[in-house]
Amino acid sequence: MASGQSAAENGATRCRATFTRIASQGNAQTNLLGNLVVGWGALPYFSEFNPAGGLVFNAQFPTGVNTYRAYQLPFLSLSGSGQL
């Protein structure tokens, strides 16, 4: 079981969030905004926290979907408009 506080550092940017208990796996990544993106491992969730620890985004995978890591990557629109 993993729990407690985790901090991800990216240069001078620091983000701290308190994690819930998870049975296994999971990951954390600091994005370009300095926010912490968390994949909750054995749980079907991924979240994003701002540097103050506030929840910015939270999502749940559909029933039956399993993943153990979540990553946030830059998006580039092919239309150039920023729209899908």
N, CA, C and O atoms as a CHARMM CRD file, in Angstrom:
* protein
*
  336
    1    1 MET  N      0.84100  -1.18200   0.00000 PROA 1      0.00000
    2    1 MET  CA     0.00000   0.00000   0.00000 PROA 1      0.00000
    3    1 MET  C      0.88300   1.24000   0.00000 PROA 1      0.00000
    4    1 MET  O      1.87600   1.31200   0.72500 PROA 1      0.00000
    5    2 ALA  N      0.51800   2.19000  -0.80100 PROA 2      0.00000
    6    2 ALA  CA     1.24600   3.45700  -0.85400 PROA 2      0.00000
    7    2 ALA  C      0.32500   4.56000  -0.36400 PROA 2      0.00000
    8    2 ALA  O     -0.86800   4.55000  -0.67000 PROA 2      0.00000
    9    3 SER  N      0.85300   5.49900   0.38300 PROA 3      0.00000
   10    3 SER  CA     0.05700   6.63200   0.84500 PROA 3      0.00000
   11    3 SER  C      0.99800   7.73300   1.28700 PROA 3      0.00000
   12    3 SER  O      2.21700   7.58200   1.20800 PROA 3      0.00000
   13    4 GLY  N      0.43800   8.84500   1.75300 PROA 4      0.00000
   14    4 GLY  CA     1.25400   9.92100   2.29000 PROA 4      0.00000
   15    4 GLY  C      1.37800  11.07400   1.34000 PROA 4      0.00000
   16    4 GLY  O      0.49600  11.29800   0.51100 PROA 4      0.00000
   17    5 GLN  N      2.46300  11.81100   1.44500 PROA 5      0.00000
   18    5 GLN  CA     2.65700  12.97400   0.59500 PROA 5      0.00000
   19    5 GLN  C      3.77500  12.69400  -0.39100 PROA 5      0.00000
   20    5 GLN  O      4.74900  12.00700  -0.08400 PROA 5      0.00000
   21    6 SER  N      3.60800  13.24200  -1.57000 PROA 6      0.00000
   22    6 SER  CA     4.62900  13.10700  -2.59800 PROA 6      0.00000
   23    6 SER  C      4.85600  14.46900  -3.21800 PROA 6      0.00000
   24    6 SER  O      3.91100  15.23700  -3.40000 PROA 6      0.00000
   25    7 ALA  N      6.07700  14.76900  -3.53700 PROA 7      0.00000
   26    7 ALA  CA     6.38200  16.04400  -4.18800 PROA 7      0.00000
   27    7 ALA  C      7.13200  15.77000  -5.47300 PROA 7      0.00000
   28    7 ALA  O      8.02600  14.92400  -5.51200 PROA 7      0.00000
   29    8 ALA  N      6.77400  16.47600  -6.51200 PROA 8      0.00000
   30    8 ALA  CA     7.48800  16.38600  -7.78500 PROA 8      0.00000
   31    8 ALA  C      8.12800  17.74000  -8.02200 PROA 8      0.00000
   32    8 ALA  O      7.48300  18.77400  -7.84700 PROA 8      0.00000
   33    9 GLU  N      9.36100  17.74100  -8.41000 PROA 9      0.00000
   34    9 GLU  CA    10.06100  18.98700  -8.63400 PROA 9      0.00000
   35    9 GLU  C     10.49700  19.08900 -10.08300 PROA 9      0.00000
   36    9 GLU  O     10.93100  18.10600 -10.68300 PROA 9      0.00000
   37   10 ASN  N     10.37700  20.28800 -10.64100 PROA 10     0.00000
   38   10 ASN  CA    10.80600  20.57200 -11.99500 PROA 10     0.00000
   39   10 ASN  C     11.45300  21.95300 -11.94800 PROA 10     0.00000
   40   10 ASN  O     10.76500  22.96600 -12.06700 PROA 10     0.00000
   41   11 GLY  N     12.75800  21.99500 -11.77700 PROA 11     0.00000
   42   11 GLY  CA    13.43700  23.27200 -11.61500 PROA 11     0.00000
   43   11 GLY  C     12.96500  23.93300 -10.33300 PROA 11     0.00000
   44   11 GLY  O     13.01500  23.32400  -9.26400 PROA 11     0.00000
   45   12 ALA  N     12.50700  25.17700 -10.43000 PROA 12     0.00000
   46   12 ALA  CA    12.05000  25.91400  -9.25100 PROA 12     0.00000
   47   12 ALA  C     10.59600  25.61800  -8.92400 PROA 12     0.00000
   48   12 ALA  O     10.09900  26.06800  -7.89100 PROA 12     0.00000
   49   13 THR  N      9.90400  24.87800  -9.77300 PROA 13     0.00000
   50   13 THR  CA     8.48200  24.58900  -9.55800 PROA 13     0.00000
   51   13 THR  C      8.33800  23.40400  -8.62300 PROA 13     0.00000
   52   13 THR  O      9.01000  22.38600  -8.79200 PROA 13     0.00000
   53   14 ARG  N      7.47200  23.53400  -7.64700 PROA 14     0.00000
   54   14 ARG  CA     7.24500  22.44100  -6.69900 PROA 14     0.00000
   55   14 ARG  C      5.74300  22.28500  -6.49100 PROA 14     0.00000
   56   14 ARG  O      5.03500  23.26700  -6.26700 PROA 14     0.00000
   57   15 CYS  N      5.27000  21.07000  -6.56600 PROA 15     0.00000
   58   15 CYS  CA     3.85200  20.78400  -6.37600 PROA 15     0.00000
   59   15 CYS  C      3.73600  19.69100  -5.33400 PROA 15     0.00000
   60   15 CYS  O      4.45300  18.69200  -5.40000 PROA 15     0.00000
   61   16 ARG  N      2.84300  19.86700  -4.37300 PROA 16     0.00000
   62   16 ARG  CA     2.67100  18.86200  -3.32200 PROA 16     0.00000
   63   16 ARG  C      1.19300  18.50800  -3.21600 PROA 16     0.00000
   64   16 ARG  O      0.33700  19.39100  -3.18100 PROA 16     0.00000
   65   17 ALA  N      0.90200  17.22400  -3.16500 PROA 17     0.00000
   66   17 ALA  CA    -0.47500  16.75500  -3.02300 PROA 17     0.00000
   67   17 ALA  C     -0.48200  15.56100  -2.08700 PROA 17     0.00000
   68   17 ALA  O      0.46500  14.77400  -2.07900 PROA 17     0.00000
   69   18 THR  N     -1.52500  15.42000  -1.30700 PROA 18     0.00000
   70   18 THR  CA    -1.68300  14.25900  -0.44100 PROA 18     0.00000
   71   18 THR  C     -2.41200  13.17900  -1.21300 PROA 18     0.00000
   72   18 THR  O     -3.49500  13.40900  -1.75000 PROA 18     0.00000
   73   19 PHE  N     -1.81100  12.00000  -1.26600 PROA 19     0.00000
   74   19 PHE  CA    -2.36500  10.89500  -2.04200 PROA 19     0.00000
   75   19 PHE  C     -3.21300   9.99300  -1.15800 PROA 19     0.00000
   76   19 PHE  O     -2.97500   9.87100   0.04400 PROA 19     0.00000
   77   20 THR  N     -4.19200   9.37500  -1.76700 PROA 20     0.00000
   78   20 THR  CA    -4.99800   8.36100  -1.10600 PROA 20     0.00000
   79   20 THR  C     -4.25600   7.03000  -1.16500 PROA 20     0.00000
   80   20 THR  O     -3.25900   6.91200  -1.87800 PROA 20     0.00000
   81   21 ARG  N     -4.72100   6.04400  -0.43900 PROA 21     0.00000
   82   21 ARG  CA    -4.06900   4.72800  -0.45200 PROA 21     0.00000
   83   21 ARG  C     -4.35800   4.00700  -1.76700 PROA 21     0.00000
   84   21 ARG  O     -5.49000   3.99100  -2.25000 PROA 21     0.00000
   85   22 ILE  N     -3.31000   3.41300  -2.33100 PROA 22     0.00000
   86   22 ILE  CA    -3.45600   2.59200  -3.52800 PROA 22     0.00000
   87   22 ILE  C     -2.72800   1.27700  -3.29700 PROA 22     0.00000
   88   22 ILE  O     -1.72000   1.23600  -2.59100 PROA 22     0.00000
   89   23 ALA  N     -3.23500   0.20600  -3.88900 PROA 23     0.00000
   90   23 ALA  CA    -2.66400  -1.12000  -3.65900 PROA 23     0.00000
   91   23 ALA  C     -1.34300  -1.31500  -4.39500 PROA 23     0.00000
   92   23 ALA  O     -0.43900  -1.96900  -3.87600 PROA 23     0.00000
   93   24 SER  N     -1.22100  -0.75400  -5.60300 PROA 24     0.00000
   94   24 SER  CA     0.00700  -0.97000  -6.37000 PROA 24     0.00000
   95   24 SER  C      0.09200   0.00600  -7.52800 PROA 24     0.00000
   96   24 SER  O     -0.88800   0.65000  -7.90200 PROA 24     0.00000
   97   25 GLN  N      1.27500   0.09500  -8.07600 PROA 25     0.00000
   98   25 GLN  CA     1.56800   0.83200  -9.30400 PROA 25     0.00000
   99   25 GLN  C      1.33900   2.33000  -9.13400 PROA 25     0.00000
  100   25 GLN  O      1.48300   2.84900  -8.02700 PROA 25     0.00000
  101   26 GLY  N      0.98900   3.03000 -10.20200 PROA 26     0.00000
  102   26 GLY  CA     0.75900   4.46900 -10.15300 PROA 26     0.00000
  103   26 GLY  C      1.99300   5.26500 -10.53500 PROA 26     0.00000
  104   26 GLY  O      3.10300   4.73400 -10.58300 PROA 26     0.00000
  105   27 ASN  N      1.78200   6.55800 -10.80900 PROA 27     0.00000
  106   27 ASN  CA     2.88700   7.44200 -11.16900 PROA 27     0.00000
  107   27 ASN  C      2.49300   8.89100 -10.91900 PROA 27     0.00000
  108   27 ASN  O      1.32400   9.19900 -10.68700 PROA 27     0.00000
  109   28 ALA  N      3.48000   9.76900 -10.96800 PROA 28     0.00000
  110   28 ALA  CA     3.25100  11.20900 -10.85800 PROA 28     0.00000
  111   28 ALA  C      4.20100  11.91400 -11.81000 PROA 28     0.00000
  112   28 ALA  O      5.35300  11.50700 -11.96000 PROA 28     0.00000
  113   29 GLN  N      3.71900  12.97200 -12.45200 PROA 29     0.00000
  114   29 GLN  CA     4.49700  13.71300 -13.44800 PROA 29     0.00000
  115   29 GLN  C      4.21900  15.20100 -13.25400 PROA 29     0.00000
  116   29 GLN  O      3.06300  15.59900 -13.10900 PROA 29     0.00000
  117   30 THR  N      5.26200  16.02200 -13.25100 PROA 30     0.00000
  118   30 THR  CA     5.08000  17.46900 -13.23400 PROA 30     0.00000
  119   30 THR  C      4.94500  17.93700 -14.67600 PROA 30     0.00000
  120   30 THR  O      5.80700  17.64600 -15.50400 PROA 30     0.00000
  121   31 ASN  N      3.85100  18.67300 -14.99000 PROA 31     0.00000
  122   31 ASN  CA     3.65600  19.13200 -16.35900 PROA 31     0.00000
  123   31 ASN  C      4.27800  20.51600 -16.56500 PROA 31     0.00000
  124   31 ASN  O      4.89800  21.06100 -15.65200 PROA 31     0.00000
  125   32 LEU  N      4.11300  21.07700 -17.75200 PROA 32     0.00000
  126   32 LEU  CA     4.75000  22.36100 -18.09400 PROA 32     0.00000
  127   32 LEU  C      4.22000  23.52900 -17.27000 PROA 32     0.00000
  128   32 LEU  O      4.89300  24.55400 -17.16200 PROA 32     0.00000
  129   33 LEU  N      3.03000  23.39900 -16.68700 PROA 33     0.00000
  130   33 LEU  CA     2.45900  24.44600 -15.83400 PROA 33     0.00000
  131   33 LEU  C      2.91000  24.32500 -14.38400 PROA 33     0.00000
  132   33 LEU  O      2.59100  25.17900 -13.55700 PROA 33     0.00000
  133   34 GLY  N      3.65500  23.26300 -14.07400 PROA 34     0.00000
  134   34 GLY  CA     4.08200  23.02300 -12.70500 PROA 34     0.00000
  135   34 GLY  C      3.05800  22.23600 -11.91100 PROA 34     0.00000
  136   34 GLY  O      3.21600  22.04700 -10.70400 PROA 34     0.00000
  137   35 ASN  N      2.00100  21.77200 -12.58300 PROA 35     0.00000
  138   35 ASN  CA     0.99400  20.95900 -11.91600 PROA 35     0.00000
  139   35 ASN  C      1.45000  19.50900 -11.85000 PROA 35     0.00000
  140   35 ASN  O      2.27900  19.07000 -12.64700 PROA 35     0.00000
  141   36 LEU  N      0.90000  18.77300 -10.89500 PROA 36     0.00000
  142   36 LEU  CA     1.23800  17.37000 -10.72400 PROA 36     0.00000
  143   36 LEU  C      0.12800  16.51500 -11.31700 PROA 36     0.00000
  144   36 LEU  O     -1.02300  16.61500 -10.89200 PROA 36     0.00000
  145   37 VAL  N      0.46200  15.66700 -12.30500 PROA 37     0.00000
  146   37 VAL  CA    -0.47800  14.73700 -12.93100 PROA 37     0.00000
  147   37 VAL  C     -0.24300  13.37300 -12.28900 PROA 37     0.00000
  148   37 VAL  O      0.88500  12.88100 -12.27100 PROA 37     0.00000
  149   38 VAL  N     -1.30500  12.76100 -11.76200 PROA 38     0.00000
  150   38 VAL  CA    -1.18400  11.51200 -11.01200 PROA 38     0.00000
  151   38 VAL  C     -2.01000  10.42800 -11.67400 PROA 38     0.00000
  152   38 VAL  O     -3.19500  10.61900 -11.94600 PROA 38     0.00000
  153   39 GLY  N     -1.38400   9.28800 -11.93100 PROA 39     0.00000
  154   39 GLY  CA    -2.08900   8.07100 -12.32000 PROA 39     0.00000
  155   39 GLY  C     -2.20500   7.22100 -11.07000 PROA 39     0.00000
  156   39 GLY  O     -1.19400   6.93300 -10.42800 PROA 39     0.00000
  157   40 TRP  N     -3.41700   6.81000 -10.70600 PROA 40     0.00000
  158   40 TRP  CA    -3.66300   6.17400  -9.40800 PROA 40     0.00000
  159   40 TRP  C     -3.45600   4.67300  -9.42500 PROA 40     0.00000
  160   40 TRP  O     -4.00900   3.97200  -8.57800 PROA 40     0.00000
  161   41 GLY  N     -2.67900   4.16200 -10.36000 PROA 41     0.00000
  162   41 GLY  CA    -2.29200   2.75900 -10.33900 PROA 41     0.00000
  163   41 GLY  C     -3.44200   1.79200 -10.47600 PROA 41     0.00000
  164   41 GLY  O     -4.14500   1.80100 -11.48600 PROA 41     0.00000
  165   42 ALA  N     -3.64400   0.95600  -9.47100 PROA 42     0.00000
  166   42 ALA  CA    -4.67600  -0.07200  -9.50500 PROA 42     0.00000
  167   42 ALA  C     -6.08200   0.51900  -9.48600 PROA 42     0.00000
  168   42 ALA  O     -7.04500  -0.19000  -9.77700 PROA 42     0.00000
  169   43 LEU  N     -6.22100   1.79500  -9.15300 PROA 43     0.00000
  170   43 LEU  CA    -7.51900   2.46800  -9.18400 PROA 43     0.00000
  171   43 LEU  C     -7.73800   3.07400 -10.56400 PROA 43     0.00000
  172   43 LEU  O     -6.76400   3.49500 -11.18800 PROA 43     0.00000
  173   44 PRO  N     -8.97000   3.14100 -11.07600 PROA 44     0.00000
  174   44 PRO  CA    -9.22000   3.60800 -12.45200 PROA 44     0.00000
  175   44 PRO  C     -9.35800   5.12500 -12.56500 PROA 44     0.00000
  176   44 PRO  O    -10.28700   5.61100 -13.21000 PROA 44     0.00000
  177   45 TYR  N     -8.45400   5.87300 -11.95200 PROA 45     0.00000
  178   45 TYR  CA    -8.55000   7.33400 -11.93600 PROA 45     0.00000
  179   45 TYR  C     -7.24500   7.97700 -12.38800 PROA 45     0.00000
  180   45 TYR  O     -6.18100   7.36300 -12.30800 PROA 45     0.00000
  181   46 PHE  N     -7.33300   9.22100 -12.86400 PROA 46     0.00000
  182   46 PHE  CA    -6.16200  10.07500 -13.00400 PROA 46     0.00000
  183   46 PHE  C     -6.57000  11.48500 -12.64100 PROA 46     0.00000
  184   46 PHE  O     -7.70900  11.89100 -12.87400 PROA 46     0.00000
  185   47 SER  N     -5.63400  12.23800 -12.06700 PROA 47     0.00000
  186   47 SER  CA    -5.92700  13.55800 -11.50800 PROA 47     0.00000
  187   47 SER  C     -4.80100  14.52400 -11.81600 PROA 47     0.00000
  188   47 SER  O     -3.68500  14.12500 -12.14900 PROA 47     0.00000
  189   48 GLU  N     -5.12000  15.81300 -11.69800 PROA 48     0.00000
  190   48 GLU  CA    -4.11800  16.87300 -11.83500 PROA 48     0.00000
  191   48 GLU  C     -4.30600  17.84400 -10.67000 PROA 48     0.00000
  192   48 GLU  O     -5.42400  18.26500 -10.37300 PROA 48     0.00000
  193   49 PHE  N     -3.19200  18.19400 -10.01300 PROA 49     0.00000
  194   49 PHE  CA    -3.19900  19.10800  -8.87800 PROA 49     0.00000
  195   49 PHE  C     -2.33700  20.31900  -9.18400 PROA 49     0.00000
  196   49 PHE  O     -1.28900  20.18100  -9.81600 PROA 49     0.00000
  197   50 ASN  N     -2.75500  21.51000  -8.74900 PROA 50     0.00000
  198   50 ASN  CA    -1.93200  22.70600  -8.93200 PROA 50     0.00000
  199   50 ASN  C     -0.83100  22.73700  -7.87000 PROA 50     0.00000
  200   50 ASN  O     -0.85200  21.92100  -6.94900 PROA 50     0.00000
  201   51 PRO  N      0.13600  23.66600  -7.98000 PROA 51     0.00000
  202   51 PRO  CA     1.25000  23.70000  -7.02900 PROA 51     0.00000
  203   51 PRO  C      0.83000  23.87400  -5.56700 PROA 51     0.00000
  204   51 PRO  O      1.59100  23.51500  -4.66900 PROA 51     0.00000
  205   52 ALA  N     -0.35900  24.41600  -5.31200 PROA 52     0.00000
  206   52 ALA  CA    -0.84900  24.56900  -3.93900 PROA 52     0.00000
  207   52 ALA  C     -1.52000  23.30100  -3.43200 PROA 52     0.00000
  208   52 ALA  O     -1.91800  23.23600  -2.26900 PROA 52     0.00000
  209   53 GLY  N     -1.65200  22.28100  -4.30000 PROA 53     0.00000
  210   53 GLY  CA    -2.27200  21.02800  -3.90800 PROA 53     0.00000
  211   53 GLY  C     -3.75100  20.95600  -4.22600 PROA 53     0.00000
  212   53 GLY  O     -4.39800  19.96400  -3.89200 PROA 53     0.00000
  213   54 GLY  N     -4.31300  21.99300  -4.87100 PROA 54     0.00000
  214   54 GLY  CA    -5.72600  21.98700  -5.23700 PROA 54     0.00000
  215   54 GLY  C     -5.99800  21.12200  -6.44800 PROA 54     0.00000
  216   54 GLY  O     -5.18500  21.06400  -7.37100 PROA 54     0.00000
  217   55 LEU  N     -7.13700  20.44900  -6.45000 PROA 55     0.00000
  218   55 LEU  CA    -7.52300  19.59300  -7.56000 PROA 55     0.00000
  219   55 LEU  C     -7.92200  20.43700  -8.76300 PROA 55     0.00000
  220   55 LEU  O     -8.81400  21.27900  -8.66000 PROA 55     0.00000
  221   56 VAL  N     -7.26500  20.21900  -9.91100 PROA 56     0.00000
  222   56 VAL  CA    -7.54600  20.93500 -11.15700 PROA 56     0.00000
  223   56 VAL  C     -8.41800  20.08100 -12.06700 PROA 56     0.00000
  224   56 VAL  O     -9.31800  20.59300 -12.73400 PROA 56     0.00000
  225   57 PHE  N     -8.15200  18.78200 -12.09300 PROA 57     0.00000
  226   57 PHE  CA    -8.85300  17.87100 -12.99400 PROA 57     0.00000
  227   57 PHE  C     -8.86800  16.48400 -12.37500 PROA 57     0.00000
  228   57 PHE  O     -7.89200  16.06900 -11.75000 PROA 57     0.00000
  229   58 ASN  N     -9.96800  15.76900 -12.54500 PROA 58     0.00000
  230   58 ASN  CA   -10.06400  14.39600 -12.07600 PROA 58     0.00000
  231   58 ASN  C    -10.94300  13.62700 -13.05400 PROA 58     0.00000
  232   58 ASN  O    -11.97400  14.14000 -13.48900 PROA 58     0.00000
  233   59 ALA  N    -10.55500  12.41400 -13.40300 PROA 59     0.00000
  234   59 ALA  CA   -11.33900  11.60500 -14.33000 PROA 59     0.00000
  235   59 ALA  C    -11.26200  10.13600 -13.92100 PROA 59     0.00000
  236   59 ALA  O    -10.33400   9.70400 -13.23700 PROA 59     0.00000
  237   60 GLN  N    -12.26900   9.38700 -14.36400 PROA 60     0.00000
  238   60 GLN  CA   -12.33400   7.95400 -14.09500 PROA 60     0.00000
  239   60 GLN  C    -12.47900   7.21200 -15.40900 PROA 60     0.00000
  240   60 GLN  O    -13.26200   7.60800 -16.27200 PROA 60     0.00000
  241   61 PHE  N    -11.71900   6.13400 -15.56000 PROA 61     0.00000
  242   61 PHE  CA   -11.84200   5.29100 -16.74100 PROA 61     0.00000
  243   61 PHE  C    -13.14300   4.50000 -16.66600 PROA 61     0.00000
  244   61 PHE  O    -13.64200   4.24500 -15.57000 PROA 61     0.00000
  245   62 PRO  N    -13.70600   4.10400 -17.81700 PROA 62     0.00000
  246   62 PRO  CA   -14.92000   3.28800 -17.81200 PROA 62     0.00000
  247   62 PRO  C    -14.67500   1.93400 -17.14900 PROA 62     0.00000
  248   62 PRO  O    -13.53900   1.46700 -17.06600 PROA 62     0.00000
  249   63 THR  N    -15.75200   1.31400 -16.68100 PROA 63     0.00000
  250   63 THR  CA   -15.66800  -0.01600 -16.07800 PROA 63     0.00000
  251   63 THR  C    -14.99900  -0.97900 -17.05200 PROA 63     0.00000
  252   63 THR  O    -15.33900  -1.02400 -18.23500 PROA 63     0.00000
  253   64 GLY  N    -14.04900  -1.74300 -16.53800 PROA 64     0.00000
  254   64 GLY  CA   -13.34900  -2.72700 -17.36100 PROA 64     0.00000
  255   64 GLY  C    -12.05100  -2.23100 -17.97300 PROA 64     0.00000
  256   64 GLY  O    -11.26800  -3.02700 -18.49200 PROA 64     0.00000
  257   65 VAL  N    -11.80900  -0.91400 -17.92000 PROA 65     0.00000
  258   65 VAL  CA   -10.55500  -0.36300 -18.45400 PROA 65     0.00000
  259   65 VAL  C     -9.51900  -0.36200 -17.33500 PROA 65     0.00000
  260   65 VAL  O     -9.76900   0.17300 -16.25500 PROA 65     0.00000
  261   66 ASN  N     -8.37400  -0.95100 -17.58800 PROA 66     0.00000
  262   66 ASN  CA    -7.30300  -1.00700 -16.60700 PROA 66     0.00000
  263   66 ASN  C     -6.09200  -0.25500 -17.12500 PROA 66     0.00000
  264   66 ASN  O     -5.74100  -0.36800 -18.30000 PROA 66     0.00000
  265   67 THR  N     -5.46400   0.49800 -16.26800 PROA 67     0.00000
  266   67 THR  CA    -4.21900   1.18700 -16.58400 PROA 67     0.00000
  267   67 THR  C     -3.44400   1.36000 -15.29100 PROA 67     0.00000
  268   67 THR  O     -4.03900   1.35300 -14.21300 PROA 67     0.00000
  269   68 TYR  N     -2.16200   1.51300 -15.37400 PROA 68     0.00000
  270   68 TYR  CA    -1.40100   1.71000 -14.15000 PROA 68     0.00000
  271   68 TYR  C     -0.59600   3.00900 -14.17100 PROA 68     0.00000
  272   68 TYR  O      0.05800   3.34400 -13.18300 PROA 68     0.00000
  273   69 ARG  N     -0.63600   3.74300 -15.28700 PROA 69     0.00000
  274   69 ARG  CA     0.05100   5.02900 -15.37000 PROA 69     0.00000
  275   69 ARG  C     -0.76300   5.97800 -16.23000 PROA 69     0.00000
  276   69 ARG  O     -1.52700   5.55600 -17.09800 PROA 69     0.00000
  277   70 ALA  N     -0.58600   7.27200 -15.97500 PROA 70     0.00000
  278   70 ALA  CA    -1.23100   8.30300 -16.79500 PROA 70     0.00000
  279   70 ALA  C     -0.19100   9.37100 -17.09400 PROA 70     0.00000
  280   70 ALA  O      0.58300   9.74900 -16.21400 PROA 70     0.00000
  281   71 TYR  N     -0.17000   9.85200 -18.30900 PROA 71     0.00000
  282   71 TYR  CA     0.76800  10.90000 -18.71600 PROA 71     0.00000
  283   71 TYR  C      0.01000  12.02700 -19.39400 PROA 71     0.00000
  284   71 TYR  O     -1.00300  11.79100 -20.05300 PROA 71     0.00000
  285   72 GLN  N      0.49200  13.23800 -19.23600 PROA 72     0.00000
  286   72 GLN  CA    -0.06700  14.39000 -19.94300 PROA 72     0.00000
  287   72 GLN  C      1.00400  14.88100 -20.91400 PROA 72     0.00000
  288   72 GLN  O      2.12700  15.19300 -20.51700 PROA 72     0.00000
  289   73 LEU  N      0.63800  14.94400 -22.18800 PROA 73     0.00000
  290   73 LEU  CA     1.57600  15.34400 -23.22800 PROA 73     0.00000
  291   73 LEU  C      1.07100  16.60600 -23.91300 PROA 73     0.00000
  292   73 LEU  O     -0.13600  16.84700 -23.93300 PROA 73     0.00000
  293   74 PRO  N      1.96500  17.41800 -24.47700 PROA 74     0.00000
  294   74 PRO  CA     1.52700  18.61700 -25.20100 PROA 74     0.00000
  295   74 PRO  C      0.63700  18.24500 -26.38300 PROA 74     0.00000
  296   74 PRO  O      0.85400  17.22100 -27.03200 PROA 74     0.00000
  297   75 PHE  N     -0.35200  19.06900 -26.65800 PROA 75     0.00000
  298   75 PHE  CA    -1.27100  18.83800 -27.77100 PROA 75     0.00000
  299   75 PHE  C     -1.00700  19.87200 -28.86100 PROA 75     0.00000
  300   75 PHE  O     -0.90500  21.06600 -28.57800 PROA 75     0.00000
  301   76 LEU  N     -0.89900  19.41900 -30.09100 PROA 76     0.00000
  302   76 LEU  CA    -0.73000  20.29900 -31.22800 PROA 76     0.00000
  303   76 LEU  C     -1.85400  20.01600 -32.20500 PROA 76     0.00000
  304   76 LEU  O     -1.96300  18.90900 -32.73100 PROA 76     0.00000
  305   77 SER  N     -2.69000  21.01600 -32.44700 PROA 77     0.00000
  306   77 SER  CA    -3.81300  20.86000 -33.37400 PROA 77     0.00000
  307   77 SER  C     -3.30300  20.91100 -34.80100 PROA 77     0.00000
  308   77 SER  O     -2.49700  21.77600 -35.14400 PROA 77     0.00000
  309   78 LEU  N     -3.76100  20.00000 -35.62900 PROA 78     0.00000
  310   78 LEU  CA    -3.39400  20.00400 -37.03800 PROA 78     0.00000
  311   78 LEU  C     -4.05300  21.14500 -37.78000 PROA 78     0.00000
  312   78 LEU  O     -3.55700  21.57800 -38.82100 PROA 78     0.00000
  313   79 SER  N     -5.18700  21.64800 -37.25000 PROA 79     0.00000
  314   79 SER  CA    -5.88300  22.75500 -37.89700 PROA 79     0.00000
  315   79 SER  C     -5.24200  24.11000 -37.57100 PROA 79     0.00000
  316   79 SER  O     -5.49700  25.10700 -38.24700 PROA 79     0.00000
  317   80 GLY  N     -4.40400  24.13100 -36.52100 PROA 80     0.00000
  318   80 GLY  CA    -3.77300  25.37900 -36.10400 PROA 80     0.00000
  319   80 GLY  C     -4.69300  26.24700 -35.26600 PROA 80     0.00000
  320   80 GLY  O     -4.27000  27.29500 -34.77900 PROA 80     0.00000
  321   81 SER  N     -5.94800  25.83300 -35.08600 PROA 81     0.00000
  322   81 SER  CA    -6.90000  26.64500 -34.33300 PROA 81     0.00000
  323   81 SER  C     -6.92700  26.29000 -32.85600 PROA 81     0.00000
  324   81 SER  O     -7.52900  27.01200 -32.06200 PROA 81     0.00000
  325   82 GLY  N     -6.28300  25.18400 -32.47100 PROA 82     0.00000
  326   82 GLY  CA    -6.34700  24.70900 -31.10100 PROA 82     0.00000
  327   82 GLY  C     -7.57600  23.88600 -30.83800 PROA 82     0.00000
  328   82 GLY  O     -7.76800  23.39800 -29.72400 PROA 82     0.00000
  329   83 GLN  N     -8.42500  23.71700 -31.85100 PROA 83     0.00000
  330   83 GLN  CA    -9.64900  22.92000 -31.72900 PROA 83     0.00000
  331   83 GLN  C     -9.41700  21.53000 -32.30400 PROA 83     0.00000
  332   83 GLN  O     -8.57800  21.34500 -33.18600 PROA 83     0.00000
  333   84 LEU  N    -10.15500  20.56700 -31.80400 PROA 84     0.00000
  334   84 LEU  CA   -10.08900  19.21100 -32.36400 PROA 84     0.00000
  335   84 LEU  C    -10.79800  19.14300 -33.68700 PROA 84     0.00000
  336   84 LEU  O    -10.84700  18.08200 -34.30800 PROA 84     0.00000
